[in-house]
Amino acid sequence: MQQPPGFEEQGPNMVCKLHKAIYGLKQAPRAWFDKLRTSLLHYEFHSSKADASLFIRFQNNHTTYVLVYVDDILITGSNSTEISTLIAQLNSKFALKDLGDINYFLGIQVTATANGLHLSQTKYITDILCKAKLECANSLPTPMTGGEKLSCIGSDPVKNPQQYRSLVGALQYATLTRPEIAFVVNKVCQFMHSPLESHWKTVKRILRYLKGTLDYGLDMSRSTSLDLVGFCDADWASDINDRRSTTGFCVYLGSNLICWSSKKQHTVSRSSTEAEYRSLASLTAEITWIQSLLSELKIQIPRHPTIWCDNLSTVLMSANPILHARTKHIELDLYFVREKILTKALTVKHTPAYDQTADILTKALSNARFLLLRDKLRIVSLSNLSLRGDVKSIE
């Protein structure tokens, strides 16, 4: 043991007694990130404006990406030699452990397939089932009964609300690779303050659905297209407790699903058109962010992004320059979307309700409809994909 520089005291065998460690404090991740960021900037990386945890370096026709989550780091790029050099440079400053090709990162299992990658959370979901003591339960085809509405009244309070909150909080992270349960998880999250037995039954149904689809996950495959396409939908006044609407949208880059959301709107919508337009505005903001990120990665989109909406009134209103009195309370959303359309930054088109992929993110569907839209989200079983043995990314 040695005295730290600047705090040396005269005398034999003198050391400092540690009262409080930096590791584990709230400011520890910030201090660590600042030190790592300084080192990466020294190696000619620059921080992404769209995502502060992403660092990019374009050098000698080579591209290297570093994605940071506290002390878990993903490094990938177009040249393996550059990656090895960067790892050696970082290892000279920090104590690193090279885990090789990526196969498990932050609870997400990454499996290389013949056409790309398969992202799943089999182990994480299995741990949740064991925690709920449902590892031997029978499976169900859907996470929620079609047409079911959850209410804040009508049944007794749960006996163990702490267990309810713990499991629902764990299910939120499972939606990272299972977007088909995003809606029902969002619904059960709305009753964390006072869960009832009816809500607990829904949570157990979600777990029983996951029990039967443990190896399902997002299929990310190679695509010849880089078109950015979004689907937005809203279920007007669907919440029977406060009559707020539910917004749902999903975004595809080529054939791959890259972004999705299911969320209750903050205010009450006075018409279905207003609810749909709020959903359209949310998707427009998300696509704007994705465009900013892709531009930093120097990825050129061949065409303007397209948004598909199944409400014809919303589509017509987005291109109508006349502001009606009935739309004054959503004026900001109106101008935001119209400005994007006038500058030809995106296009809004109408799609039939049957082809609306975001429908699965706004309501509980029948078994057949749910399975159809789950396939459109590219949620597939790993057993149905052929595997390969090499991945270029490293952890």
C-alpha positions as CSV (number, residue, x, y, z in Angstrom):
1,M,0.0,0.0,0.0
2,Q,1.2,3.5,-0.9
3,Q,0.1,7.0,0.0
4,P,-1.6,8.7,-3.0
5,P,0.3,11.5,-4.7
6,G,-0.3,14.9,-3.0
7,F,-1.3,13.4,0.3
8,E,2.0,12.1,1.5
9,E,2.5,12.2,5.3
10,Q,5.9,11.9,7.0
11,G,6.5,8.9,9.2
12,P,7.0,5.1,8.8
13,N,4.2,2.8,7.7
14,M,1.7,5.6,7.2
15,V,-1.3,5.1,4.8
16,C,-4.7,6.7,4.3
17,K,-7.9,5.2,5.6
18,L,-10.6,5.1,2.9
19,H,-13.9,6.4,4.2
20,K,-15.8,6.3,0.9
21,A,-15.1,4.7,-2.4
22,I,-15.7,6.5,-5.7
23,Y,-16.9,3.2,-7.4
24,G,-20.7,2.9,-6.9
25,L,-21.4,6.6,-6.4
26,K,-23.8,8.5,-8.7
27,Q,-20.9,10.5,-10.2
28,A,-18.8,7.5,-10.9
29,P,-20.2,6.6,-14.3
30,R,-20.0,10.3,-15.4
31,A,-16.3,10.5,-14.3
32,W,-15.5,7.2,-16.0
33,F,-17.3,8.2,-19.2
34,D,-15.4,11.6,-19.3
35,K,-12.1,9.8,-18.9
36,L,-12.9,7.3,-21.7
37,R,-14.3,10.0,-23.9
38,T,-11.1,12.1,-23.5
39,S,-9.0,9.0,-24.6
40,L,-11.2,8.3,-27.6
41,L,-11.0,11.9,-28.8
42,H,-7.2,11.7,-28.5
43,Y,-7.4,8.8,-30.9
44,E,-9.2,11.0,-33.5
45,F,-12.7,9.8,-32.7
46,H,-15.6,12.2,-32.5
47,S,-18.8,11.9,-30.4
48,S,-22.1,11.5,-32.3
49,K,-24.5,14.4,-31.9
50,A,-27.5,12.1,-32.1
51,D,-26.1,9.6,-29.6
52,A,-23.5,10.8,-27.1
53,S,-22.5,7.2,-26.3
54,L,-21.5,6.5,-29.9
55,F,-18.0,7.5,-31.1
56,I,-17.0,7.4,-34.8
57,R,-13.7,7.6,-36.7
58,F,-13.3,8.0,-40.4
59,Q,-9.6,7.5,-41.3
60,N,-7.8,6.3,-44.4
61,N,-10.9,4.8,-46.0
62,H,-11.5,2.9,-42.8
63,T,-14.5,3.4,-40.4
64,T,-14.5,2.4,-36.8
65,Y,-17.4,2.7,-34.4
66,V,-17.3,2.5,-30.6
67,L,-20.5,2.2,-28.6
68,V,-20.2,2.7,-24.9
69,Y,-22.6,1.7,-22.0
70,V,-20.8,2.5,-18.8
71,D,-17.9,0.0,-18.8
72,D,-19.4,-2.3,-21.5
73,I,-18.1,-1.4,-24.9
74,L,-18.8,-2.6,-28.4
75,I,-16.1,-2.0,-31.1
76,T,-16.7,-2.7,-34.8
77,G,-15.5,-1.3,-38.1
78,S,-14.5,-2.0,-41.7
79,N,-10.9,-3.0,-40.9
80,S,-9.9,-5.7,-38.4
81,T,-6.4,-4.3,-38.1
82,E,-7.6,-0.9,-37.0
83,I,-9.8,-2.6,-34.4
84,S,-7.0,-4.6,-33.0
85,T,-4.8,-1.5,-32.9
86,L,-7.5,0.5,-31.0
87,I,-7.9,-2.3,-28.5
88,A,-4.2,-2.3,-27.8
89,Q,-4.2,1.5,-27.4
90,L,-7.1,1.4,-25.0
91,N,-5.5,-1.5,-23.1
92,S,-2.4,0.6,-22.5
93,K,-4.6,3.1,-20.5
94,F,-7.3,0.9,-19.1
95,A,-7.6,-2.7,-17.8
96,L,-9.6,-4.3,-20.6
97,K,-10.9,-7.8,-21.2
98,D,-11.4,-8.7,-24.8
99,L,-14.4,-11.0,-25.1
100,G,-13.9,-11.7,-28.8
101,D,-16.8,-11.9,-31.2
102,I,-20.0,-10.6,-29.9
103,N,-22.4,-13.2,-28.6
104,Y,-23.9,-11.7,-25.5
105,F,-24.2,-8.0,-24.6
106,L,-26.2,-6.3,-21.8
107,G,-28.5,-9.4,-21.6
108,I,-29.1,-9.6,-25.4
109,Q,-27.9,-12.7,-27.1
110,V,-26.5,-12.1,-30.6
111,T,-26.4,-15.1,-32.9
112,A,-24.9,-15.0,-36.4
113,T,-27.2,-16.4,-39.1
114,A,-26.6,-17.0,-42.8
115,N,-28.1,-13.6,-43.7
116,G,-27.3,-11.4,-40.7
117,L,-27.9,-11.4,-36.9
118,H,-30.6,-12.7,-34.6
119,L,-31.1,-10.8,-31.4
120,S,-32.9,-12.5,-28.5
121,Q,-33.1,-12.5,-24.7
122,T,-33.6,-16.2,-24.0
123,K,-31.6,-16.3,-20.8
124,Y,-33.0,-13.0,-19.5
125,I,-36.6,-14.1,-20.0
126,T,-35.8,-17.5,-18.5
127,D,-34.6,-15.8,-15.4
128,I,-37.8,-13.7,-15.2
129,L,-39.9,-16.9,-15.5
130,C,-37.9,-18.5,-12.6
131,K,-38.4,-15.4,-10.5
132,A,-42.1,-15.6,-11.1
133,K,-42.1,-19.4,-10.5
134,L,-43.7,-20.0,-14.0
135,E,-40.8,-21.9,-15.6
136,C,-43.1,-25.0,-15.9
137,A,-46.3,-23.1,-16.9
138,N,-48.2,-23.9,-20.0
139,S,-47.7,-21.4,-22.9
140,L,-50.2,-19.2,-24.6
141,P,-50.4,-18.0,-28.2
142,T,-50.7,-14.3,-27.4
143,P,-49.6,-12.0,-24.5
144,M,-53.1,-10.5,-24.1
145,T,-56.7,-11.6,-24.8
146,G,-58.0,-9.9,-28.0
147,G,-60.1,-6.7,-27.2
148,E,-59.3,-6.8,-23.5
149,K,-59.3,-3.5,-21.6
150,L,-57.5,-3.0,-18.2
151,S,-59.2,-1.0,-15.6
152,C,-58.1,0.6,-12.3
153,I,-61.2,-0.9,-10.6
154,G,-63.1,-4.1,-10.6
155,S,-60.9,-6.5,-8.7
156,D,-59.0,-6.9,-5.4
157,P,-55.5,-5.5,-4.9
158,V,-52.6,-8.0,-5.4
159,K,-51.2,-9.6,-2.3
160,N,-47.6,-8.8,-3.3
161,P,-47.4,-5.5,-5.1
162,Q,-43.5,-5.5,-4.8
163,Q,-43.4,-8.7,-6.9
164,Y,-45.7,-7.2,-9.5
165,R,-43.5,-4.0,-9.8
166,S,-40.3,-6.1,-10.0
167,L,-41.6,-8.4,-12.8
168,V,-43.2,-5.6,-14.8
169,G,-40.0,-3.6,-14.6
170,A,-38.1,-6.6,-15.8
171,L,-40.5,-7.0,-18.7
172,Q,-39.8,-3.5,-19.9
173,Y,-36.2,-4.5,-20.7
174,A,-37.5,-7.6,-22.6
175,T,-39.2,-5.3,-25.1
176,L,-35.7,-4.5,-26.5
177,T,-35.9,-7.6,-28.7
178,R,-39.6,-8.4,-28.4
179,P,-41.5,-5.4,-29.7
180,E,-44.7,-7.5,-30.1
181,I,-45.2,-7.3,-26.3
182,A,-44.5,-3.5,-26.1
183,F,-48.2,-2.6,-26.0
184,V,-49.3,-5.0,-23.2
185,V,-46.2,-4.2,-21.1
186,N,-47.0,-0.5,-21.5
187,K,-50.5,-1.2,-20.2
188,V,-49.5,-3.1,-17.1
189,C,-46.9,-0.4,-16.3
190,Q,-49.7,2.1,-15.9
191,F,-50.9,0.3,-12.8
192,M,-47.6,0.1,-10.9
193,H,-48.9,2.4,-8.1
194,S,-51.9,0.2,-7.3
195,P,-51.9,-3.2,-9.1
196,L,-55.0,-5.4,-9.0
197,E,-55.5,-9.1,-9.4
198,S,-56.8,-8.5,-13.0
199,H,-53.5,-6.8,-13.8
200,W,-51.5,-9.6,-12.2
201,K,-53.4,-12.1,-14.4
202,T,-52.3,-10.1,-17.5
203,V,-48.6,-10.2,-16.3
204,K,-48.8,-13.9,-15.9
205,R,-50.3,-14.2,-19.4
206,I,-47.4,-12.2,-20.8
207,L,-44.9,-14.6,-19.1
208,R,-46.8,-17.7,-20.3
209,Y,-46.6,-16.3,-23.9
210,L,-42.9,-15.7,-23.5
211,K,-42.5,-19.2,-22.1
212,G,-43.7,-20.6,-25.4
213,T,-41.5,-18.3,-27.5
214,L,-38.2,-18.3,-25.6
215,D,-36.0,-18.5,-28.7
216,Y,-37.9,-15.8,-30.6
217,G,-36.2,-12.5,-31.3
218,L,-35.4,-9.8,-33.9
219,D,-34.1,-11.0,-37.2
220,M,-31.6,-8.5,-38.7
221,S,-30.7,-9.5,-42.2
222,R,-28.7,-8.1,-45.1
223,S,-30.9,-5.8,-47.3
224,T,-30.3,-4.3,-50.7
225,S,-32.5,-1.4,-49.8
226,L,-31.9,1.5,-47.4
227,D,-35.3,3.0,-47.6
228,L,-36.6,4.5,-44.4
229,V,-40.3,3.5,-43.9
230,G,-42.5,4.2,-40.9
231,F,-46.0,3.1,-39.8
232,C,-48.0,5.1,-37.3
233,D,-51.3,4.3,-35.6
234,A,-53.4,5.4,-32.7
235,D,-56.2,3.8,-30.7
236,W,-58.5,6.7,-30.0
237,A,-59.8,7.0,-26.3
238,S,-58.8,3.4,-25.7
239,D,-58.0,3.9,-22.0
240,I,-61.3,3.4,-20.1
241,N,-59.9,5.1,-17.0
242,D,-59.1,8.5,-18.4
243,R,-60.0,8.2,-22.2
244,R,-56.5,9.0,-23.4
245,S,-55.4,7.5,-26.7
246,T,-52.5,5.1,-27.3
247,T,-49.8,6.0,-29.8
248,G,-47.9,3.3,-31.7
249,F,-45.3,3.5,-34.4
250,C,-42.5,1.4,-35.9
251,V,-39.6,2.2,-38.3
252,Y,-37.9,0.0,-40.9
253,L,-34.5,0.6,-42.5
254,G,-34.8,-1.6,-45.6
255,S,-36.4,-4.8,-44.4
256,N,-35.2,-4.5,-40.8
257,L,-37.1,-3.1,-37.9
258,I,-34.9,-0.6,-36.1
259,C,-37.3,1.4,-33.9
260,W,-40.7,1.1,-32.3
261,S,-42.8,2.6,-29.6
262,S,-46.1,2.1,-27.7
263,K,-47.1,4.9,-25.4
264,K,-50.2,6.5,-23.9
265,Q,-50.7,10.1,-25.0
266,H,-50.3,12.8,-22.5
267,T,-53.5,14.6,-23.2
268,V,-57.1,13.6,-24.2
269,S,-57.7,13.8,-28.0
270,R,-61.1,15.2,-29.0
271,S,-61.2,13.1,-32.2
272,S,-59.7,10.1,-33.8
273,T,-58.0,12.4,-36.4
274,E,-56.3,14.3,-33.5
275,A,-55.1,11.1,-31.9
276,E,-53.7,9.9,-35.2
277,Y,-52.0,13.2,-35.9
278,R,-50.3,13.1,-32.5
279,S,-49.0,9.7,-33.4
280,L,-47.8,11.0,-36.8
281,A,-46.0,13.9,-35.1
282,S,-44.2,11.5,-32.7
283,L,-43.1,9.3,-35.6
284,T,-41.9,12.3,-37.6
285,A,-39.7,13.4,-34.7
286,E,-38.3,9.9,-34.4
287,I,-37.5,9.7,-38.1
288,T,-35.8,13.1,-38.0
289,W,-33.5,11.8,-35.3
290,I,-32.8,8.6,-37.3
291,Q,-31.9,10.7,-40.3
292,S,-29.5,12.8,-38.2
293,L,-27.8,9.6,-36.9
294,L,-27.5,8.1,-40.4
295,S,-26.0,11.3,-41.8
296,E,-23.3,11.2,-39.1
297,L,-22.6,7.6,-40.1
298,K,-22.4,8.8,-43.8
299,I,-25.2,6.5,-44.8
300,Q,-27.1,8.0,-47.7
301,I,-30.8,7.2,-48.0
302,P,-31.8,6.8,-51.6
303,R,-35.3,8.3,-51.2
304,H,-37.2,10.5,-48.8
305,P,-38.7,8.6,-45.8
306,T,-42.3,7.4,-46.2
307,I,-44.8,7.3,-43.4
308,W,-47.9,5.1,-43.8
309,C,-51.0,6.1,-41.8
310,D,-54.4,4.3,-41.9
311,N,-56.4,7.5,-41.1
312,L,-57.3,9.3,-44.4
313,S,-58.2,12.5,-42.6
314,T,-54.8,12.7,-40.9
315,V,-53.1,12.2,-44.3
316,L,-55.1,14.9,-45.9
317,M,-54.6,17.3,-43.0
318,S,-50.8,16.9,-43.1
319,A,-50.7,18.3,-46.6
320,N,-53.5,20.9,-46.2
321,P,-52.1,24.4,-45.7
322,I,-55.4,25.7,-44.2
323,L,-55.5,25.8,-40.4
324,H,-59.1,25.0,-39.2
325,A,-60.4,26.2,-35.9
326,R,-60.8,22.7,-34.7
327,T,-57.1,22.0,-35.1
328,K,-55.8,25.0,-33.0
329,H,-55.0,22.8,-30.0
330,I,-52.6,20.7,-32.0
331,E,-51.2,23.6,-34.0
332,L,-47.5,22.8,-33.1
333,D,-47.8,19.2,-34.3
334,L,-49.5,20.5,-37.5
335,Y,-46.8,22.9,-38.4
336,F,-44.0,20.5,-37.4
337,V,-45.2,17.8,-39.8
338,R,-46.2,20.2,-42.6
339,E,-42.8,21.8,-42.6
340,K,-41.2,18.4,-43.1
341,I,-43.6,17.7,-45.9
342,L,-43.2,21.0,-47.6
343,T,-39.4,20.7,-47.6
344,K,-39.8,17.2,-49.0
345,A,-38.0,15.7,-46.0
346,L,-40.7,13.0,-45.8
347,T,-43.9,11.7,-47.5
348,V,-47.1,10.7,-45.7
349,K,-49.3,8.2,-47.5
350,H,-52.5,6.3,-46.7
351,T,-52.5,2.6,-46.1
352,P,-55.5,0.3,-45.4
353,A,-56.1,-0.6,-41.8
354,Y,-55.5,-4.3,-42.6
355,D,-51.9,-3.5,-43.7
356,Q,-51.1,-1.2,-40.7
357,T,-48.2,-2.9,-39.0
358,A,-48.2,-0.5,-36.0
359,D,-51.7,-1.9,-35.1
360,I,-49.9,-4.5,-32.9
361,L,-48.5,-1.6,-30.8
362,T,-51.8,0.1,-30.0
363,K,-54.3,-2.6,-29.0
364,A,-54.9,-6.3,-28.0
365,L,-55.5,-8.3,-31.1
366,S,-57.0,-11.7,-32.0
367,N,-54.7,-14.7,-32.3
368,A,-54.6,-14.7,-36.1
369,R,-54.1,-11.0,-36.4
370,F,-51.4,-10.9,-33.7
371,L,-49.4,-13.7,-35.4
372,L,-49.6,-12.0,-38.8
373,L,-48.3,-8.7,-37.5
374,R,-45.6,-10.4,-35.4
375,D,-44.2,-11.9,-38.6
376,K,-44.2,-8.4,-40.2
377,L,-42.1,-7.2,-37.3
378,R,-39.6,-9.9,-38.2
379,I,-39.9,-11.6,-34.8
380,V,-38.8,-15.2,-35.7
381,S,-37.6,-18.3,-33.9
382,L,-33.8,-19.0,-34.0
383,S,-34.6,-22.6,-34.8
384,N,-36.0,-21.5,-38.2
385,L,-32.8,-19.8,-39.2
386,S,-29.6,-21.2,-40.5
387,L,-26.5,-20.2,-38.6
388,R,-23.0,-19.1,-39.5
389,G,-19.9,-18.9,-37.3
390,D,-18.3,-15.5,-37.8
391,V,-19.3,-12.0,-36.7
392,K,-17.2,-8.9,-37.5
393,S,-18.2,-6.9,-34.4
394,I,-16.2,-7.4,-31.2
395,E,-17.1,-6.6,-27.6
